[in-house]
Amino acid sequence: MRDIRAMDALPGFLLAGLALAGSPGPATLSLAAAGAAFGTRRAAGYLAGIVVGMVAVMAITASGVVGLLLAAPGVAPVVTVAAALYFVWLAWRIATAPPLSADGSGRQSPSFLGGFGLSLVNPKGYAAMAALFSGFVLLRGRLALDAGMKIALLTAVIVAVNVLWLMSGALLTRFFREPRSNRIINIAFAVLLLASVAIAVRAA
């Protein structure tokens, strides 16, 4: 009976997970940019990398490793700077991407490893997962099962919202064939990406 009552937290957990995972951030905005520039098929590997990376982030967060590492003197600033440099590089690649040709050839689509790496250095991801794992209890007295259920449920939510972001970006693909509109959209995505990183770092 205790487990059944604890599961009353499930609707709130899912709602919070949907809000945190689906809100604009480095991962979702880069997915929209990838969908717009390359289409859903060529960006599918990047999407898979982001999802697998987020599963890793959830496992690391649930284990408490993140808290231990960041508590070590001098580690947090190094991690913050490394993450910032990665996102600046990613924003530069988006902003300077050339117009999309008719067949999409000649442009390297984002990779699985790129998506995986983005999730691992995304401060919003760690902050969101820490809030969800510490703020809700689905199965009381069963820490391992509770963490496993949270990871499974959040993975489903993350897949759903990321697919929607990717498909939303893909709707802009036709605008990437005209150089002027391509440049405007690329720069807009790059600026939004950097802004989302700045907000995530301040909130973390």
C-alpha positions as CSV (number, residue, x, y, z in Angstrom):
1,M,0.0,0.0,0.0
2,R,2.9,2.4,0.7
3,D,4.1,1.9,-2.9
4,I,0.7,2.6,-4.3
5,R,0.4,5.9,-2.3
6,A,3.9,6.8,-3.4
7,M,2.9,6.4,-7.0
8,D,0.5,9.3,-6.5
9,A,3.6,11.4,-7.3
10,L,3.7,10.0,-10.8
11,P,1.5,12.6,-12.5
12,G,3.4,15.5,-11.0
13,F,6.7,13.8,-11.9
14,L,5.7,13.3,-15.5
15,L,4.4,16.8,-15.8
16,A,7.6,18.2,-14.4
17,G,9.7,16.0,-16.6
18,L,7.8,17.1,-19.7
19,A,8.3,20.8,-18.7
20,L,12.0,20.5,-18.0
21,A,12.9,18.2,-20.9
22,G,10.7,19.9,-23.5
23,S,11.5,23.5,-22.7
24,P,14.0,25.4,-25.0
25,G,17.6,24.5,-24.1
26,P,20.9,23.6,-25.7
27,A,19.8,20.1,-26.7
28,T,16.3,20.9,-28.0
29,L,17.4,24.0,-29.9
30,S,20.4,22.2,-31.5
31,L,18.0,19.4,-32.5
32,A,15.6,21.9,-34.2
33,A,18.6,23.5,-36.0
34,A,19.8,20.0,-37.1
35,G,16.3,19.1,-38.3
36,A,16.1,22.4,-40.3
37,A,19.5,22.1,-41.8
38,F,19.5,18.4,-42.6
39,G,16.0,16.9,-42.2
40,T,14.8,14.3,-39.8
41,R,16.5,11.3,-41.5
42,R,20.1,12.7,-41.5
43,A,19.7,14.1,-38.0
44,A,18.3,10.9,-36.5
45,G,21.8,9.8,-35.3
46,Y,22.3,13.1,-33.6
47,L,18.9,12.6,-31.9
48,A,19.8,9.1,-30.7
49,G,23.1,10.4,-29.3
50,I,21.3,13.1,-27.3
51,V,18.9,10.5,-25.9
52,V,21.6,8.0,-25.0
53,G,23.6,10.8,-23.5
54,M,20.7,11.9,-21.3
55,V,20.3,8.3,-20.1
56,A,23.9,8.5,-19.0
57,V,23.3,11.9,-17.3
58,M,20.4,10.4,-15.4
59,A,22.4,7.4,-14.3
60,I,25.3,9.7,-13.2
61,T,22.9,12.0,-11.4
62,A,21.1,9.1,-9.6
63,S,24.4,7.7,-8.4
64,G,25.5,10.9,-6.8
65,V,28.7,11.0,-8.8
66,V,28.1,14.5,-10.1
67,G,27.7,16.0,-6.7
68,L,30.9,14.3,-5.5
69,L,32.9,15.5,-8.5
70,L,31.7,19.1,-8.4
71,A,32.4,19.3,-4.7
72,A,36.1,18.8,-5.3
73,P,38.0,22.1,-5.2
74,G,38.6,23.6,-8.7
75,V,36.5,21.1,-10.6
76,A,33.3,23.1,-11.1
77,P,35.0,26.1,-12.9
78,V,36.9,23.7,-15.2
79,V,33.7,21.8,-16.1
80,T,31.8,25.1,-16.7
81,V,34.5,26.5,-19.0
82,A,34.8,23.3,-21.0
83,A,31.1,23.1,-21.5
84,A,30.9,26.8,-22.5
85,L,33.7,26.3,-25.1
86,Y,31.9,23.3,-26.5
87,F,28.6,25.2,-26.9
88,V,30.4,28.3,-28.4
89,W,31.9,25.9,-31.0
90,L,28.6,24.3,-31.7
91,A,26.9,27.7,-32.1
92,W,29.7,28.8,-34.5
93,R,29.1,25.7,-36.6
94,I,25.4,26.4,-36.8
95,A,25.9,30.1,-37.6
96,T,28.4,29.5,-40.4
97,A,26.7,26.5,-42.0
98,P,26.3,26.9,-45.8
99,P,22.9,26.9,-47.6
100,L,21.3,23.4,-48.0
101,S,21.7,22.0,-51.5
102,A,18.8,20.3,-53.2
103,D,20.1,16.8,-52.3
104,G,21.7,17.9,-49.0
105,S,25.2,16.7,-50.1
106,G,28.4,18.4,-49.3
107,R,27.4,19.1,-45.7
108,Q,28.3,16.9,-42.8
109,S,25.3,16.1,-40.7
110,P,25.6,16.1,-36.9
111,S,26.7,12.7,-35.5
112,F,25.7,10.3,-32.7
113,L,28.8,11.2,-30.8
114,G,28.1,14.9,-31.2
115,G,24.7,14.5,-29.6
116,F,26.1,12.2,-26.9
117,G,28.8,14.7,-26.0
118,L,26.3,17.6,-26.0
119,S,24.1,15.8,-23.4
120,L,27.2,15.1,-21.2
121,V,28.2,18.7,-21.0
122,N,24.8,20.3,-21.0
123,P,24.3,22.0,-17.6
124,K,20.5,22.2,-18.1
125,G,20.4,18.4,-18.3
126,Y,22.1,17.9,-14.9
127,A,20.1,20.6,-13.2
128,A,16.8,19.2,-14.5
129,M,17.6,15.6,-13.6
130,A,18.9,16.6,-10.1
131,A,15.6,18.4,-9.5
132,L,13.5,15.5,-10.7
133,F,15.4,12.8,-8.9
134,S,15.5,14.7,-5.6
135,G,12.1,16.2,-5.7
136,F,10.0,13.1,-6.3
137,V,9.7,9.6,-4.8
138,L,7.8,7.0,-6.9
139,L,8.7,3.9,-4.9
140,R,9.5,4.5,-1.2
141,G,12.1,2.3,0.4
142,R,13.3,0.9,-3.0
143,L,16.0,3.2,-4.1
144,A,17.2,1.2,-7.0
145,L,13.8,0.5,-8.4
146,D,12.8,4.1,-7.8
147,A,15.8,5.3,-9.8
148,G,15.2,2.7,-12.6
149,M,11.5,3.7,-12.9
150,K,12.4,7.4,-13.1
151,I,15.1,6.8,-15.8
152,A,12.6,4.7,-17.9
153,L,9.8,7.2,-17.7
154,L,12.0,10.2,-18.3
155,T,13.7,8.4,-21.3
156,A,10.2,8.0,-22.9
157,V,9.4,11.7,-22.3
158,I,12.8,12.8,-23.6
159,V,12.4,10.7,-26.8
160,A,8.9,12.1,-27.4
161,V,9.8,15.8,-26.9
162,N,13.1,15.6,-28.8
163,V,11.4,14.0,-31.8
164,L,8.9,16.9,-31.8
165,W,11.7,19.5,-31.7
166,L,13.5,17.7,-34.5
167,M,10.4,17.5,-36.7
168,S,9.5,21.2,-35.9
169,G,13.0,22.2,-37.1
170,A,12.6,20.1,-40.2
171,L,9.6,22.2,-41.2
172,L,12.1,25.0,-41.8
173,T,14.2,23.0,-44.2
174,R,13.0,24.7,-47.4
175,F,14.2,28.1,-46.0
176,F,17.7,26.7,-45.8
177,R,18.0,26.5,-49.6
178,E,18.0,30.3,-50.0
179,P,21.3,31.8,-48.9
180,R,19.9,34.9,-47.2
181,S,17.2,33.1,-45.2
182,N,19.6,30.3,-44.4
183,R,22.0,32.8,-42.8
184,I,19.3,34.6,-40.8
185,I,17.9,31.3,-39.4
186,N,21.4,29.9,-38.7
187,I,22.4,33.0,-36.8
188,A,19.1,33.1,-34.9
189,F,19.5,29.4,-33.8
190,A,23.1,30.1,-32.8
191,V,22.1,33.1,-30.7
192,L,19.3,31.2,-29.1
193,L,21.6,28.3,-28.3
194,L,24.1,30.5,-26.6
195,A,21.4,32.3,-24.7
196,S,19.9,29.0,-23.5
197,V,23.4,27.9,-22.3
198,A,23.8,31.1,-20.4
199,I,20.5,30.7,-18.7
200,A,21.2,27.0,-17.9
201,V,24.6,27.8,-16.4
202,R,23.1,30.6,-14.2
203,A,20.3,28.2,-13.0
204,A,22.6,25.3,-12.4
